[in-house]
């Protein structure tokens, strides 16, 4: 196989693009949850639901971050 001169650069750009594409749904879901997090604590049993929602967002963030491999 013939090595491409900018192969390492292209691989880095591709990884960044993939992370940005995969991060987009996460950002949309997080922004969609903001109104719920603002109003749920003021309703009955809403604070428990808000805590569950934040817990799910934190768990999802941990899964996303554990799947990112550093460039070597």
C-alpha positions, -999 to 999 in steps of 0.1 A, spaced: 0 0 0 13 34 -9 14 58 21 -5 91 16 16 121 27 -12 137 46 -27 105 59 -22 112 95 -36 147 91 -67 133 73 -72 107 100 -72 134 126 -96 156 107 -119 126 101 -119 117 138 -128 153 147 -156 153 121 -170 121 134 -170 133 170 -187 165 160 -214 146 141 -220 122 170 -220 151 195 -248 169 176 -277 146 189 -263 148 224 -264 186 223 -299 186 209 -312 163 236 -295 184 263 -309 216 250 -343 200 247 -341 191 284 -333 226 296 -370 238 299 -379 206 318 -350 212 342 -362 247 348 -398 239 355 -398 203 370 -384 213 404 -414 235 411 -440 208 406 -449 180 430 -425 150 426 -409 170 398 -376 173 416 -372 135 416 -379 134 379 -354 162 373 -327 143 393 -334 112 371 -331 133 339 -298 148 350 -286 113 360 -294 100 325 -276 129 308 -245 123 330 -246 86 322 -249 93 285 -220 118 287 -198 92 304 -206 66 277 -197 92 250 -165 102 267 -154 66 273 -156 58 236 -132 86 226 -97 73 220 -67 97 221 -47 102 189 -13 85 191 
